[in-house]
């Protein structure tokens, strides 16, 4: 009942001015202490919607809550996100207030708080463009790695089909520079943002294709220094912290193939594929195979030239997974083999035909 009531009050507040109710914000703020997480989230949405009804009155109150209630900061920033999501076109009069509180929390030690801040900042940049650009330019090269991390992630939300491409284009050199940052998390966030840019605004990356391929080639390699060993008492467990970075690299390559196929560097792509097929992570292998399928269609002759090396990697991919696990890569590998078989003259290619006889016939579907 509390959740439903909060949502109803929020909807009323979104459509009308509730500033006449002097206790409404205090009442909702009190729900942030509730034991039920769903109640807290509903209260956050409610507060954001009430602000929409009269931003001039309610926004300073929410900002005051953020500054004085550190334990509720995440929920209050979610209220800010609700305001930006719902009334993005009307926040320009409050941009100084909003950007100040958001950039202030860009250095928060809690990742979930920085993630909300990133989303809010990215959406503001997408909508307000050049009015926000100086704020980003002064922070994207910050010496504070948390600030760089927040800005790197915000670019993912700044890149939409409706974004101000002129503003985002100004930041492209710095964004690409972050892809080589010393901090692994920043490299991951940057690659994910580049995926978004490549998908929604590919022309912004057209001139930088060469450097992007160098970055992808570097970040899709397995880095032993990112494999951490955790002592769990009777046994040790290895955590591959580089996995999200490698996966983002493969996805970026796949996205460039889709959106900027004329910029594909075939030799480097083949090298990346050969590395990716040996990746210990099934998601990375699967993404590599998606790229391979595209390359078979785009440059079949180049694939034939590396056929022996590619096929050498596939038996391990086709191997049955351990009991209780699944391997998406098997299905995609079979599709890749099928596409290879459609290359002209493959029926007389002895390397391919031997591979089929040794491995794939029993797995044909």
KOLLO-657112 format. One record per residue (C-alpha): residue number from 1; residue in one letter; x, y, z. Coordinates in pm, 1 decimal, decimal comma, padded with zeros to 6 digits. Layout:
BEGIN
TORMI seq type        u        v        w
TORMI NUM    A        X        Y        Z
...
***
This chain:
BEGIN
TORMI seq type        u        v        w
TORMI   1    X  00000,0  00000,0  00000,0
TORMI   2    X  00287,4  00239,9  00079,1
TORMI   3    X  00446,3  00171,4 -00259,6
TORMI   4    X  00121,6  00228,0 -00448,4
TORMI   5    X  00044,3  00542,3 -00249,2
TORMI   6    X  00391,8  00681,8 -00318,7
TORMI   7    X  00357,5  00621,8 -00691,1
TORMI   8    X  00011,6  00779,4 -00699,2
TORMI   9    X  00129,7  01087,6 -00508,8
TORMI  10    X  00425,2  01114,5 -00744,9
TORMI  11    X  00198,6  01101,8 -01048,7
TORMI  12    X -00023,8  01371,6 -00900,1
TORMI  13    X  00285,7  01581,1 -00827,3
TORMI  14    X  00412,0  01537,4 -01182,4
TORMI  15    X  00088,5  01680,3 -01320,8
TORMI  16    X  00022,9  01952,0 -01062,9
TORMI  17    X  00202,2  02186,9 -00823,6
TORMI  18    X  00217,0  02039,4 -00471,7
TORMI  19    X  00426,0  02318,0 -00318,7
TORMI  20    X  00126,1  02416,3 -00106,2
TORMI  21    X  00173,9  02098,1  00097,0
TORMI  22    X  00447,5  02202,9  00338,8
TORMI  23    X  00518,2  01853,7  00475,9
TORMI  24    X  00515,8  01648,4  00155,5
TORMI  25    X  00893,2  01638,1  00101,3
TORMI  26    X  00965,2  01557,1  00467,0
TORMI  27    X  00711,2  01275,8  00458,1
TORMI  28    X  00865,1  01121,5  00147,3
TORMI  29    X  01216,8  01172,3  00278,0
TORMI  30    X  01114,8  00976,7  00586,2
TORMI  31    X  01034,7  00675,9  00366,7
TORMI  32    X  01403,3  00651,6  00276,3
TORMI  33    X  01451,8  00500,0  00623,2
TORMI  34    X  01200,2  00221,6  00553,2
TORMI  35    X  01326,2 -00135,3  00583,0
TORMI  36    X  01174,7 -00234,8  00247,5
TORMI  37    X  01396,7 -00149,3 -00050,6
TORMI  38    X  01098,7 -00130,4 -00287,3
TORMI  39    X  00941,9  00135,3 -00065,2
TORMI  40    X  01262,3  00339,6 -00079,4
TORMI  41    X  01275,9  00320,3 -00459,0
TORMI  42    X  00908,4  00415,4 -00489,3
TORMI  43    X  00973,1  00713,2 -00260,4
TORMI  44    X  01265,3  00817,0 -00480,9
TORMI  45    X  01045,0  00812,7 -00791,4
TORMI  46    X  00773,2  00997,4 -00601,1
TORMI  47    X  01007,2  01276,0 -00490,9
TORMI  48    X  01142,5  01319,3 -00842,0
TORMI  49    X  00793,0  01346,0 -00987,9
TORMI  50    X  00680,1  01596,3 -00726,0
TORMI  51    X  00978,2  01814,7 -00818,2
TORMI  52    X  00865,0  01812,1 -01180,5
TORMI  53    X  00542,4  01986,2 -01079,2
TORMI  54    X  00737,7  02288,0 -00952,3
TORMI  55    X  01112,3  02263,0 -01010,1
TORMI  56    X  01184,2  02611,5 -00880,7
TORMI  57    X  01033,6  02528,5 -00542,2
TORMI  58    X  01127,8  02163,9 -00492,0
TORMI  59    X  01471,4  02128,3 -00654,3
TORMI  60    X  01653,6  02334,7 -00385,8
TORMI  61    X  01490,0  02115,4 -00120,5
TORMI  62    X  01617,6  01796,3 -00284,9
TORMI  63    X  01965,3  01948,4 -00324,8
TORMI  64    X  01960,8  02035,0  00045,1
TORMI  65    X  01864,7  01675,2  00128,1
TORMI  66    X  02156,3  01546,9 -00084,3
TORMI  67    X  02402,7  01773,7  00095,1
TORMI  68    X  02279,9  01687,6  00444,0
TORMI  69    X  02172,5  01322,8  00421,5
TORMI  70    X  02471,9  01118,7  00299,7
TORMI  71    X  02300,1  00788,2  00377,9
TORMI  72    X  02018,2  00875,1  00137,0
TORMI  73    X  02236,5  01020,4 -00137,5
TORMI  74    X  02184,1  00734,0 -00383,2
TORMI  75    X  01804,2  00751,4 -00356,1
TORMI  76    X  01802,9  01130,1 -00380,6
TORMI  77    X  02021,8  01123,2 -00690,0
TORMI  78    X  01776,6  00876,0 -00839,1
TORMI  79    X  01512,7  01144,9 -00782,3
TORMI  80    X  01732,9  01384,9 -00978,9
TORMI  81    X  01757,1  01124,4 -01254,7
TORMI  82    X  01377,3  01103,4 -01258,6
TORMI  83    X  01359,1  01480,3 -01307,5
TORMI  84    X  01607,8  01470,5 -01595,2
TORMI  85    X  01437,5  01173,1 -01760,0
TORMI  86    X  01090,6  01325,1 -01740,8
TORMI  87    X  01150,9  01697,1 -01785,5
TORMI  88    X  01480,6  01713,7 -01970,1
TORMI  89    X  01374,5  01999,2 -02196,8
TORMI  90    X  01280,1  02217,5 -01899,5
TORMI  91    X  01592,3  02184,0 -01683,5
TORMI  92    X  01801,9  02444,6 -01867,0
TORMI  93    X  01701,9  02713,6 -01616,1
TORMI  94    X  01840,2  02494,2 -01337,7
TORMI  95    X  02148,4  02361,9 -01514,2
TORMI  96    X  02398,0  02532,3 -01283,0
TORMI  97    X  02231,0  02385,0 -00974,9
TORMI  98    X  02202,5  02037,7 -01126,1
TORMI  99    X  02551,0  02021,1 -01274,0
TORMI 100    X  02708,0  02147,5 -00950,9
TORMI 101    X  02555,5  01872,4 -00736,9
TORMI 102    X  02626,0  01606,5 -00999,6
TORMI 103    X  02990,2  01697,1 -01054,4
TORMI 104    X  03033,8  01722,5 -00678,0
TORMI 105    X  02931,0  01357,5 -00652,3
TORMI 106    X  03141,5  01245,2 -00948,2
TORMI 107    X  03415,5  01165,1 -00696,2
TORMI 108    X  03192,8  00965,2 -00462,0
TORMI 109    X  03359,4  00643,4 -00348,6
TORMI 110    X  03041,0  00439,8 -00407,6
TORMI 111    X  03025,2  00309,1 -00762,0
TORMI 112    X  02644,5  00292,8 -00766,7
TORMI 113    X  02627,8  00664,9 -00686,0
TORMI 114    X  02880,6  00749,9 -00957,7
TORMI 115    X  02679,9  00538,4 -01202,5
TORMI 116    X  02364,7  00744,6 -01141,0
TORMI 117    X  02568,2  01064,4 -01170,2
TORMI 118    X  02715,1  00941,4 -01500,6
TORMI 119    X  02371,6  00872,6 -01641,9
TORMI 120    X  02242,4  01215,2 -01537,9
TORMI 121    X  02544,5  01401,0 -01674,5
TORMI 122    X  02536,1  01212,3 -02002,3
TORMI 123    X  02169,7  01292,4 -02057,2
TORMI 124    X  02228,7  01658,0 -01976,4
TORMI 125    X  02512,8  01673,3 -02228,5
TORMI 126    X  02294,7  01501,3 -02489,2
TORMI 127    X  02020,6  01760,1 -02443,1
TORMI 128    X  02213,1  02079,3 -02373,9
TORMI 129    X  02522,6  02018,1 -02585,0
TORMI 130    X  02754,7  02315,1 -02607,9
TORMI 131    X  02601,8  02472,2 -02295,9
TORMI 132    X  02760,7  02189,1 -02095,3
TORMI 133    X  03075,4  02121,6 -02293,4
TORMI 134    X  03315,7  02334,3 -02088,1
TORMI 135    X  03220,0  02146,0 -01770,5
TORMI 136    X  03316,4  01816,6 -01933,9
TORMI 137    X  03632,5  01947,5 -02098,9
TORMI 138    X  03768,0  02060,0 -01762,9
TORMI 139    X  03706,9  01721,8 -01600,3
TORMI 140    X  03766,1  01454,3 -01862,8
TORMI 141    X  04142,4  01484,3 -01805,7
TORMI 142    X  04113,9  01518,3 -01426,4
TORMI 143    X  04394,2  01376,1 -01213,4
TORMI 144    X  04124,6  01212,3 -00998,8
TORMI 145    X  04053,2  00867,0 -01142,5
TORMI 146    X  03699,2  00866,2 -00998,9
TORMI 147    X  03614,0  01181,3 -01193,1
TORMI 148    X  03759,9  01033,5 -01512,5
TORMI 149    X  03562,3  00715,8 -01448,7
TORMI 150    X  03235,2  00906,3 -01407,5
TORMI 151    X  03293,9  01114,6 -01720,0
TORMI 152    X  03396,9  00808,8 -01923,2
TORMI 153    X  03074,3  00630,7 -01833,7
TORMI 154    X  02860,8  00940,9 -01891,5
TORMI 155    X  02952,1  00939,0 -02261,7
TORMI 156    X  02749,8  00619,3 -02300,7
TORMI 157    X  02435,1  00816,2 -02215,7
TORMI 158    X  02542,2  01127,4 -02405,0
TORMI 159    X  02541,7  00938,1 -02734,9
TORMI 160    X  02189,3  00909,1 -02871,7
TORMI 161    X  02038,1  00974,4 -03211,9
TORMI 162    X  01897,1  01298,6 -03071,0
TORMI 163    X  02226,2  01413,1 -02916,2
TORMI 164    X  02404,2  01734,6 -03003,3
TORMI 165    X  02671,0  01572,2 -03220,1
TORMI 166    X  02866,5  01897,9 -03241,6
TORMI 167    X  02924,0  01902,6 -02866,9
TORMI 168    X  03012,2  01534,6 -02843,2
TORMI 169    X  03250,1  01565,5 -03136,8
TORMI 170    X  03454,7  01818,5 -02938,7
TORMI 171    X  03520,5  01552,6 -02675,2
TORMI 172    X  03602,4  01260,2 -02907,8
TORMI 173    X  03984,8  01297,5 -02886,1
TORMI 174    X  03972,9  01299,2 -02504,9
TORMI 175    X  03727,1  01008,1 -02497,6
TORMI 176    X  03956,7  00799,4 -02716,3
TORMI 177    X  04249,4  00896,2 -02494,4
TORMI 178    X  04063,4  00752,0 -02193,3
TORMI 179    X  04056,3  00413,4 -02368,8
TORMI 180    X  04427,0  00387,8 -02283,4
TORMI 181    X  04388,9  00502,3 -01921,8
TORMI 182    X  04594,5  00324,5 -01657,3
TORMI 183    X  04276,1  00238,8 -01463,6
TORMI 184    X  04108,8 -00079,7 -01601,0
TORMI 185    X  03758,2  00034,9 -01504,1
TORMI 186    X  03801,6  00359,3 -01696,6
TORMI 187    X  03912,0  00165,1 -02004,8
TORMI 188    X  03604,1 -00056,5 -01972,2
TORMI 189    X  03366,3  00239,1 -01935,8
TORMI 190    X  03531,2  00418,6 -02227,1
TORMI 191    X  03499,1  00118,8 -02457,9
TORMI 192    X  03132,7  00083,8 -02359,8
TORMI 193    X  03080,3  00452,5 -02436,5
TORMI 194    X  03255,7  00415,3 -02771,6
TORMI 195    X  03015,5  00129,8 -02850,1
TORMI 196    X  02724,8  00366,4 -02787,4
TORMI 197    X  02882,3  00639,4 -02999,4
TORMI 198    X  02959,2  00394,5 -03281,4
TORMI 199    X  02601,4  00268,8 -03273,3
TORMI 200    X  02417,0  00601,5 -03256,2
TORMI 201    X  02661,7  00853,3 -03407,4
TORMI 202    X  02912,7  00650,7 -03613,0
TORMI 203    X  03025,5  00947,0 -03822,4
TORMI 204    X  03191,8  01094,4 -03513,8
TORMI 205    X  03439,0  00803,2 -03514,7
TORMI 206    X  03497,9  00776,3 -03888,5
TORMI 207    X  03822,1  00974,7 -03884,3
TORMI 208    X  03953,8  00781,6 -03582,9
TORMI 209    X  03908,0  00426,8 -03715,1
TORMI 210    X  04281,9  00357,1 -03731,9
TORMI 211    X  04347,1  00441,9 -03367,4
TORMI 212    X  04032,7  00256,8 -03259,9
TORMI 213    X  04162,1 -00063,2 -03418,4
TORMI 214    X  04488,4 -00027,6 -03227,1
TORMI 215    X  04293,0  00016,5 -02903,5
TORMI 216    X  04066,6 -00280,9 -02975,4
TORMI 217    X  04367,3 -00496,4 -03062,3
TORMI 218    X  04530,8 -00409,4 -02730,6
TORMI 219    X  04223,2 -00438,7 -02509,7
TORMI 220    X  04103,2 -00774,9 -02646,9
TORMI 221    X  04423,5 -00947,2 -02541,4
TORMI 222    X  04422,5 -01149,4 -02220,0
TORMI 223    X  04619,1 -00954,3 -01959,8
TORMI 224    X  04757,8 -01172,2 -01684,0
TORMI 225    X  04797,9 -00876,8 -01447,2
TORMI 226    X  04416,7 -00844,2 -01442,2
TORMI 227    X  04365,8 -01203,0 -01327,1
TORMI 228    X  04343,0 -01187,9 -00949,0
TORMI 229    X  04367,9 -01485,1 -00716,8
TORMI 230    X  04138,8 -01482,3 -00414,2
TORMI 231    X  04214,1 -01704,0 -00116,7
TORMI 232    X  03891,8 -01875,1 -00004,6
TORMI 233    X  04048,0 -02087,6  00266,5
TORMI 234    X  04060,6 -02447,1  00143,5
TORMI 235    X  04094,5 -02338,4 -00219,0
TORMI 236    X  04188,8 -02041,7 -00433,6
TORMI 237    X  03960,7 -01874,3 -00686,9
TORMI 238    X  04075,4 -01673,1 -00987,0
TORMI 239    X  03883,7 -01360,1 -01087,2
TORMI 240    X  03932,3 -01233,1 -01441,4
TORMI 241    X  03896,9 -00856,6 -01399,7
TORMI 242    X  03990,2 -00803,7 -01763,3
TORMI 243    X  03689,2 -00995,1 -01897,3
TORMI 244    X  03450,3 -00693,2 -01918,3
TORMI 245    X  03719,9 -00492,0 -02097,0
TORMI 246    X  03788,8 -00763,9 -02353,6
TORMI 247    X  03418,9 -00822,1 -02412,4
TORMI 248    X  03361,9 -00449,1 -02466,7
TORMI 249    X  03650,0 -00448,9 -02715,1
TORMI 250    X  03496,1 -00732,1 -02916,8
TORMI 251    X  03152,5 -00565,7 -02908,1
TORMI 252    X  03305,9 -00237,2 -03026,4
TORMI 253    X  03468,1 -00417,6 -03320,1
TORMI 254    X  03135,0 -00581,8 -03405,6
TORMI 255    X  02958,9 -00243,4 -03387,2
TORMI 256    X  03215,6 -00075,9 -03613,0
TORMI 257    X  03168,2 -00362,2 -03858,2
TORMI 258    X  02795,3 -00293,3 -03856,7
TORMI 259    X  02804,0  00086,6 -03870,5
TORMI 260    X  03134,2  00165,4 -04045,6
TORMI 261    X  03213,3 -00144,5 -04253,4
TORMI 262    X  03422,8  00052,5 -04501,3
TORMI 263    X  03662,9  00137,4 -04216,8
TORMI 264    X  03732,6 -00224,1 -04123,9
TORMI 265    X  04102,6 -00309,2 -04113,9
TORMI 266    X  04090,3 -00669,4 -04235,0
TORMI 267    X  04441,9 -00785,3 -04128,0
TORMI 268    X  04402,1 -00645,1 -03775,6
TORMI 269    X  04049,8 -00787,7 -03752,7
TORMI 270    X  04181,9 -01133,4 -03842,0
TORMI 271    X  04450,3 -01103,2 -03573,4
TORMI 272    X  04184,8 -01002,9 -03318,0
TORMI 273    X  03966,7 -01297,4 -03422,0
TORMI 274    X  04252,5 -01543,9 -03373,8
TORMI 275    X  04313,5 -01402,8 -03025,9
TORMI 276    X  03944,0 -01400,2 -02938,2
TORMI 277    X  03881,7 -01761,1 -03039,7
TORMI 278    X  04124,7 -01867,3 -02766,1
TORMI 279    X  03971,8 -01644,3 -02498,0
TORMI 280    X  03882,2 -01835,1 -02178,8
TORMI 281    X  03548,2 -01653,4 -02152,7
TORMI 282    X  03257,7 -01790,7 -02355,9
TORMI 283    X  03098,0 -01448,0 -02406,5
TORMI 284    X  03420,1 -01315,5 -02558,1
TORMI 285    X  03446,6 -01619,0 -02786,0
TORMI 286    X  03083,5 -01577,0 -02892,4
TORMI 287    X  03137,6 -01210,5 -02975,2
TORMI 288    X  03451,0 -01301,9 -03170,9
TORMI 289    X  03251,0 -01551,6 -03375,1
TORMI 290    X  02992,4 -01284,4 -03458,2
TORMI 291    X  03275,6 -01073,7 -03600,6
TORMI 292    X  03410,2 -01374,7 -03791,9
TORMI 293    X  03070,6 -01434,9 -03952,9
TORMI 294    X  03061,6 -01073,0 -04070,1
TORMI 295    X  03417,9 -01094,2 -04201,5
TORMI 296    X  03338,5 -01411,4 -04399,1
TORMI 297    X  03080,0 -01211,6 -04590,1
TORMI 298    X  03288,2 -00892,9 -04615,3
TORMI 299    X  03630,3 -01037,5 -04704,8
TORMI 300    X  03600,7 -01412,4 -04782,0
TORMI 301    X  03939,7 -01423,6 -04952,9
TORMI 302    X  04113,7 -01295,3 -04640,6
TORMI 303    X  03935,6 -01556,5 -04429,0
TORMI 304    X  04044,2 -01832,9 -04667,5
TORMI 305    X  04400,7 -01705,9 -04634,4
TORMI 306    X  04383,2 -01761,6 -04256,6
TORMI 307    X  04158,0 -02068,2 -04277,8
TORMI 308    X  04408,4 -02309,7 -04125,2
TORMI 309    X  04474,0 -02084,7 -03824,3
TORMI 310    X  04102,6 -02019,9 -03768,8
TORMI 311    X  04005,5 -02386,7 -03792,8
TORMI 312    X  04285,6 -02480,4 -03555,9
TORMI 313    X  04107,5 -02281,6 -03283,3
TORMI 314    X  03755,3 -02417,3 -03339,7
TORMI 315    X  03777,6 -02771,4 -03193,0
TORMI 316    X  03822,4 -02621,3 -02845,6
TORMI 317    X  03519,6 -02398,6 -02906,5
TORMI 318    X  03309,3 -02695,8 -03020,2
TORMI 319    X  03405,5 -02901,5 -02716,7
TORMI 320    X  03112,8 -02988,2 -02491,0
TORMI 321    X  03092,5 -02764,1 -02181,9
TORMI 322    X  03149,3 -02890,7 -01831,7
TORMI 323    X  02848,4 -03046,9 -01664,7
TORMI 324    X  02608,9 -02783,9 -01529,6
TORMI 325    X  02734,5 -02510,5 -01763,5
TORMI 326    X  02633,6 -02384,5 -02106,4
TORMI 327    X  02830,0 -02260,6 -02407,1
TORMI 328    X  02657,9 -02017,4 -02639,1
TORMI 329    X  02969,7 -02019,2 -02854,6
TORMI 330    X  02903,5 -02372,1 -02986,2
TORMI 331    X  02588,8 -02266,4 -03170,2
TORMI 332    X  02755,2 -01955,5 -03314,2
TORMI 333    X  03064,7 -02154,7 -03415,2
TORMI 334    X  02847,0 -02396,1 -03612,0
TORMI 335    X  02688,7 -02100,4 -03788,2
TORMI 336    X  03035,5 -01965,3 -03871,1
TORMI 337    X  03135,2 -02303,6 -04015,0
TORMI 338    X  02820,1 -02304,1 -04225,4
TORMI 339    X  02906,2 -01957,3 -04359,1
TORMI 340    X  03259,8 -02074,9 -04439,7
TORMI 341    X  03116,9 -02363,5 -04639,8
TORMI 342    X  02935,4 -02109,2 -04858,8
TORMI 343    X  03260,0 -01942,4 -04968,8
TORMI 344    X  03324,0 -02026,5 -05336,7
TORMI 345    X  03539,9 -02336,8 -05396,7
TORMI 346    X  03531,6 -02446,9 -05032,5
TORMI 347    X  03424,3 -02793,7 -05142,6
TORMI 348    X  03776,3 -02836,9 -05281,9
TORMI 349    X  03956,1 -02670,0 -04990,8
TORMI 350    X  04140,6 -02963,1 -04832,8
TORMI 351    X  04198,7 -02786,3 -04499,5
TORMI 352    X  03830,3 -02707,4 -04456,6
TORMI 353    X  03709,1 -03047,4 -04576,5
TORMI 354    X  03945,8 -03228,1 -04338,5
TORMI 355    X  03817,2 -03014,2 -04052,4
TORMI 356    X  03458,5 -03105,2 -04142,3
TORMI 357    X  03543,1 -03474,0 -04146,0
TORMI 358    X  03736,2 -03460,8 -03819,3
TORMI 359    X  03502,3 -03239,0 -03619,3
TORMI 360    X  03185,5 -03097,4 -03759,4
TORMI 361    X  02997,2 -03379,3 -03928,3
TORMI 362    X  02887,7 -03527,4 -03596,5
TORMI 363    X  02771,6 -03182,2 -03483,5
TORMI 364    X  02575,5 -03088,7 -03795,5
TORMI 365    X  02230,7 -02945,0 -03719,6
***
